[in-house]
C-alpha cells in the first residue's frame, strides 16, 4: 500500500532541492560572466578586433615597433632586440637585452609602437631571467608601470612609479611568466589646460592590484618619456603616444602583447 504522505514529502524535498539548484545557478552565473569578461592573467586572449602588437615573430616586431629617439638614444635601426626561444613554454619571445643599453643606459634603446593611442585596454606578459632584472611598460610613452625584480617600494614591481605602492605580493618571481592587464584613460584637457589626470587600473597576474590611480606627472626625467623634460615632468601635453618597452641592459623577456583602443567618456578605469 502506497503512503500518500510519504509521496507528498518526497515531492516537496525534490522541489526544494530543485529550487536550491536553480538559485545557485542564478547566483553563480553573473559572477562567472563578469569574471570571464575581464579576461585577465597569463594567456589572456584578445577580444574581438584587437591589435596584436607582438605575437612572438620578428615580423610583428618590425611591423609595429621602432626605437624611441629620446634624449638618451644610442641605437640604430633595425631593432636589435632579439627573438629568442621561450625558456618556459613553446614558442618564441622578445628579449629587451639590447647591446646599446648594456650597463643600465636607460633610454638608449627603448622601443615604442609606431601607432599612438589615447584610451586603451592592454595585455602584456613578461619574464625576468635574473635577479634584479629591470625594464618597464610605458603607457603613452609617459607613465611607467615598473618591471623590476626585488623592489617593493613605490618605484617597484607593478607600481605606477611614485604614485602607488608596488603590488609585489602578486609577482610570480624570477624565471616565471607574469602578466599585466591594464585599462588606461588619458588625461583630459580644456583650452590647453589639464582638467582630469590620467587614470589607470591594473590586474597583476589576474589579481586586481589597484584601480583608478590618478597619475600626477611623468617621473624619471627627460629620458623617461615623451613629456619627461617638460616642466620637470609636470608639463604633460594633450597628445596620444605609443606604448613603450624599456631596455635597461637586462634579460627581460616579453610575449603576448595586445591592445584594444577605447573611448572612455567617464573618468573611470575600474573593470
C-alpha positions as semicolon CSV with decimal commas, in nm:
position;residue;x (nm);y (nm);z (nm)
1;X;0,000;0,000;0,000
2;X;0,143;0,339;-0,103
3;X;0,175;0,600;0,167
4;X;0,037;0,926;0,023
5;X;0,207;1,129;0,294
6;X;0,548;0,982;0,201
7;X;0,490;1,058;-0,167
8;X;0,397;1,417;-0,088
9;X;0,705;1,458;0,136
10;X;0,936;1,323;-0,134
11;X;0,787;1,561;-0,392
12;X;0,837;1,852;-0,155
13;X;1,200;1,756;-0,093
14;X;1,266;1,725;-0,466
15;X;1,102;2,062;-0,521
16;X;1,316;2,225;-0,254
17;X;1,637;2,073;-0,399
18;X;1,542;2,188;-0,750
19;X;1,477;2,542;-0,631
20;X;1,808;2,548;-0,443
21;X;1,992;2,429;-0,754
22;X;1,825;2,695;-0,971
23;X;1,909;2,964;-0,714
24;X;2,271;2,851;-0,705
25;X;2,299;2,869;-1,085
26;X;2,140;3,213;-1,094
27;X;2,374;3,340;-0,824
28;X;2,684;3,188;-0,981
29;X;2,620;3,275;-1,346
30;X;2,655;3,654;-1,318
31;X;2,980;3,615;-1,124
32;X;3,119;3,375;-1,383
33;X;3,009;3,606;-1,664
34;X;3,169;3,912;-1,509
35;X;3,493;3,722;-1,442
36;X;3,511;3,587;-1,797
37;X;3,455;3,935;-1,938
38;X;3,762;4,059;-1,752
39;X;3,982;3,814;-1,946
40;X;4,291;3,874;-1,737
41;X;4,603;3,681;-1,640
42;X;4,859;3,468;-1,821
43;X;4,743;3,354;-2,161
44;X;4,456;3,604;-2,172
45;X;4,321;3,614;-2,526
46;X;4,244;3,940;-2,701
47;X;3,883;4,048;-2,755
48;X;3,728;4,085;-3,098
49;X;3,923;4,310;-3,337
50;X;4,229;4,376;-3,120
51;X;4,570;4,494;-3,235
52;X;4,835;4,227;-3,182
53;X;5,150;4,423;-3,105
54;X;5,376;4,122;-3,058
55;X;5,294;3,760;-3,139
56;X;5,640;3,605;-3,100
57;X;5,758;3,677;-3,453
58;X;6,019;3,909;-3,596
59;X;5,759;4,023;-3,847
60;X;5,529;4,159;-3,575
61;X;5,823;4,337;-3,410
62;X;5,927;4,507;-3,733
63;X;5,570;4,587;-3,832
64;X;5,461;4,750;-3,507
65;X;5,769;4,890;-3,330
66;X;6,055;5,136;-3,373
67;X;6,321;5,276;-3,142
68;X;6,223;5,578;-2,935
69;X;6,467;5,852;-3,029
70;X;6,467;6,031;-2,695
71;X;6,747;6,231;-2,530
72;X;6,949;5,920;-2,442
73;X;6,902;5,739;-2,773
74;X;7,215;5,547;-2,879
75;X;7,093;5,267;-3,109
76;X;7,039;5,221;-3,480
77;X;6,762;5,057;-3,678
78;X;6,678;4,780;-3,730
79;X;6,577;4,698;-3,373
80;X;6,840;4,483;-3,200
81;X;6,601;4,324;-2,950
82;X;6,628;3,953;-3,030
83;X;6,362;3,691;-3,089
84;X;6,459;3,401;-2,861
85;X;6,317;3,067;-2,750
86;X;6,065;3,080;-2,466
87;X;6,253;2,937;-2,163
88;X;5,931;2,803;-2,007
89;X;5,679;2,724;-2,280
90;X;5,687;2,652;-2,651
91;X;5,732;2,934;-2,897
92;X;5,948;3,243;-2,930
93;X;5,957;3,565;-2,730
94;X;6,120;3,908;-2,734
95;X;6,433;3,991;-2,531
96;X;6,490;4,351;-2,416
97;X;6,865;4,290;-2,373
98;X;6,970;4,539;-2,640
99;X;7,351;4,586;-2,668
100;X;7,312;4,967;-2,677
101;X;7,168;4,960;-2,323
102;X;7,434;4,739;-2,161
103;X;7,539;4,883;-1,825
104;X;7,193;5,021;-1,749
105;X;7,196;5,300;-2,006
106;X;6,826;5,362;-1,988
107;X;6,668;5,548;-2,275
108;X;6,939;5,426;-2,512
109;X;6,737;5,154;-2,688
110;X;6,374;5,164;-2,577
111;X;6,117;5,055;-2,834
112;X;5,781;5,223;-2,893
113;X;5,483;5,136;-3,107
114;X;5,453;5,313;-3,438
115;X;5,087;5,375;-3,366
116;X;4,981;5,618;-3,096
117;X;4,696;5,569;-2,850
118;X;4,471;5,766;-2,617
119;X;4,246;5,536;-2,410
120;X;4,308;5,162;-2,426
121;X;4,295;4,814;-2,276
122;X;4,638;4,649;-2,274
123;X;4,774;4,300;-2,207
124;X;5,149;4,234;-2,164
125;X;5,336;3,926;-2,042
126;X;5,696;3,942;-1,917
127;X;5,962;3,718;-1,762
128;X;6,269;3,837;-1,571
129;X;6,553;3,589;-1,620
130;X;6,790;3,707;-1,346
131;X;6,758;3,870;-1,004
132;X;6,744;4,247;-1,023
133;X;6,620;4,241;-1,381
134;X;6,483;4,577;-1,488
135;X;6,258;4,706;-1,766
136;X;5,931;4,896;-1,782
137;X;5,599;4,930;-1,963
138;X;5,524;5,292;-2,053
139;X;5,166;5,396;-2,116
140;X;5,154;5,668;-2,383
141;X;5,535;5,676;-2,355
142;X;5,474;5,881;-2,039
143;X;5,367;5,678;-1,740
144;X;5,579;5,381;-1,633
145;X;5,438;5,060;-1,492
146;X;5,754;4,924;-1,336
147;X;5,913;4,588;-1,420
148;X;6,184;4,548;-1,156
149;X;6,272;4,236;-0,959
150;X;6,339;4,284;-0,587
151;X;6,186;4,630;-0,542
152;X;5,873;4,652;-0,326
153;X;5,862;5,031;-0,296
154;X;5,662;5,294;-0,483
155;X;5,927;5,261;-0,752
156;X;5,898;4,883;-0,755
157;X;5,739;4,597;-0,942
158;X;5,392;4,671;-1,079
159;X;5,377;5,024;-0,942
160;X;5,290;5,334;-1,138
161;X;5,622;5,473;-1,023
162;X;5,600;5,722;-0,736
163;X;5,219;5,709;-0,747
164;X;5,125;5,382;-0,571
165;X;5,291;5,108;-0,366
166;X;5,421;4,804;-0,551
167;X;5,176;4,509;-0,558
168;X;5,478;4,282;-0,514
169;X;5,266;4,013;-0,349
170;X;5,125;3,923;-0,693
171;X;5,467;3,875;-0,858
172;X;5,547;3,519;-0,967
173;X;5,921;3,566;-0,934
174;X;6,238;3,527;-1,143
175;X;6,222;3,275;-1,427
176;X;5,842;3,273;-1,438
177;X;5,598;3,450;-1,665
178;X;5,391;3,739;-1,532
179;X;5,109;3,942;-1,682
180;X;4,981;4,297;-1,668
181;X;4,623;4,373;-1,771
182;X;4,564;4,745;-1,786
183;X;4,277;4,979;-1,854
184;X;4,405;5,332;-1,916
185;X;4,228;5,663;-1,965
186;X;4,437;5,953;-2,092
187;X;4,444;6,294;-1,929
188;X;4,176;6,535;-2,049
189;X;4,232;6,898;-2,141
190;X;4,022;7,210;-2,188
191;X;4,169;7,519;-2,354
192;X;4,515;7,368;-2,326
193;X;4,486;7,306;-1,952
194;X;4,472;6,961;-1,793
195;X;4,139;6,921;-1,617
196;X;4,142;6,544;-1,550
197;X;4,453;6,341;-1,475
198;X;4,531;6,015;-1,649
199;X;4,375;5,714;-1,474
200;X;4,484;5,350;-1,468
201;X;4,365;5,017;-1,327
202;X;4,600;4,716;-1,314
203;X;4,548;4,342;-1,278
204;X;4,879;4,172;-1,196
205;X;4,877;3,801;-1,276
206;X;4,498;3,805;-1,275
207;X;4,469;3,979;-0,937
208;X;4,340;4,334;-0,911
209;X;4,636;4,535;-0,783
210;X;4,482;4,882;-0,786
211;X;4,211;5,078;-0,963
212;X;4,158;5,436;-1,077
213;X;4,502;5,556;-0,978
214;X;4,540;5,919;-1,087
215;X;4,883;5,985;-1,240
216;X;5,023;6,323;-1,145
217;X;5,326;6,358;-1,370
218;X;5,594;6,192;-1,582
219;X;5,864;6,068;-1,347
220;X;6,229;5,989;-1,415
221;X;6,348;6,288;-1,613
222;X;6,367;6,360;-1,983
223;X;6,485;6,009;-2,076
224;X;6,185;5,853;-1,908
225;X;5,911;5,953;-2,151
226;X;5,782;6,194;-2,409
227;X;5,695;6,474;-2,163
228;X;5,964;6,398;-1,906
229;X;6,160;6,710;-1,996
230;X;5,858;6,942;-1,978
231;X;5,847;7,136;-1,650
232;X;6,017;6,853;-1,460
233;X;5,767;6,601;-1,589
234;X;5,463;6,806;-1,493
235;X;5,413;6,961;-1,835
236;X;5,201;6,682;-1,980
237;X;5,078;6,757;-2,329
238;X;4,746;6,675;-2,493
239;X;4,864;6,418;-2,745
240;X;4,825;6,043;-2,795
241;X;5,151;5,848;-2,780
242;X;5,276;5,494;-2,829
243;X;5,323;5,205;-2,591
244;X;5,690;5,183;-2,493
245;X;5,901;4,895;-2,358
246;X;6,221;4,987;-2,180
247;X;6,569;4,847;-2,241
248;X;6,786;4,863;-1,929
249;X;7,060;4,618;-2,030
250;X;6,883;4,328;-1,854
251;X;6,745;3,998;-1,978
252;X;6,374;4,072;-1,953
253;X;6,151;3,884;-2,199
254;X;5,812;3,981;-2,344
255;X;5,533;3,793;-2,520
256;X;5,159;3,805;-2,596
257;X;5,121;4,183;-2,623
258;X;4,786;4,311;-2,746
259;X;4,593;4,634;-2,720
260;X;4,237;4,748;-2,779
261;X;4,158;5,114;-2,837
262;X;3,882;5,251;-2,615
263;X;3,684;5,572;-2,578
264;X;3,629;5,613;-2,205
265;X;3,388;5,902;-2,171
266;X;3,371;5,887;-1,791
267;X;3,680;5,920;-1,567
268;X;3,666;5,557;-1,458
269;X;3,901;5,269;-1,544
270;X;3,779;5,012;-1,292
271;X;3,698;4,676;-1,454
